[in-house]
């Protein structure tokens, strides 16, 4: 039975095709940059919500308008293809790595000028360049490694980054990964620099690995690879599928990674939910690495798993205080489903070419996804902590969450099940 579902993925096999040091460097750097991306999104939206609140109520409008202008950073990754044509894809890849590392170090220094929101926005911008160019160059690389295995490594580093993020916040030193000290800590002037002692060695490590061992992908020229497609109809029509990435991030940062929020809805202990979430992240990592993609992407499995996710959200929001522990368990199972969903979306992204250019597929996917994340984040804010601004939207927060999960499920089902069948019939 295990042989039927077990994947043939093996790190040792990949090490025979690229050096073990290059593979290790790729995983370590990707994990660290994913961690910085997670930190940035977490800090950015708390800052942007506060700025928007002050702008709406006319408090220091000009001062708070500047952080709002950084929203443009979330859409600039769509220009990746243009920048690649100017300076080359490999140059943009390495420039993005160095930029993310340096900006994160500046952020950790806590300079007198409060630029946290700008630092976070810049990291998101360069992360979009990094992920688009990395995926394109590695997928196009002729190294006899299966395309799905390459995506597994990328998603593995992505989930591991969430796992590290969660563990650091679980330690209890701070309220969140940005290391802003909680009110219980008296001497915040000392504790606010705690992350700096982590960031300095991380910066040195990433610089060393990037310079010495990060894979030097080979391309025939500096222009982005172009792929001719028999079916040219697949392009903008399926852009809605990109929304799934943004809705995954929206659900993560507004509910799934906060044991205190889960405990509030279910009246269960914080520690219980904390342990469940850690177990869910570990299961997600094992599922990505060791289960066949054919099993995860089957029509029946997608339908059942996403059905469980949607039902668990309904039970969680409307019956959470009645079924308590069961609601917490169901929401933790849904966390695993969400990581498998985003894994399937990246598999799909690696197989198509938006307007016949792979780098444009990834860059537009990230930009459109982040746009949906921004939209739903503000919708959720106006139905919860800002409900007084538009009274009619009060108490609609759970419905926004369920709507996001529903669209997320539809995008996965559409990408994995519907699109391949439509392409086959058109051929």
Helices and strands as residue ranges (DSSP letters): H 2-5, H 11-15, H 20-56, H 61-69, G 70-72, H 73-76, G 77-79, H 80-87, H 89-108, H 116-140, H 147-171, H 188-191, H 196-212, G 236-242, H 243-251, I 252-256, H 259-266, H 270-290, H 293-296, H 299-323, H 325-351, G 354-356, H 358-383, G 391-393, H 397-413, I 414-418, H 419-426
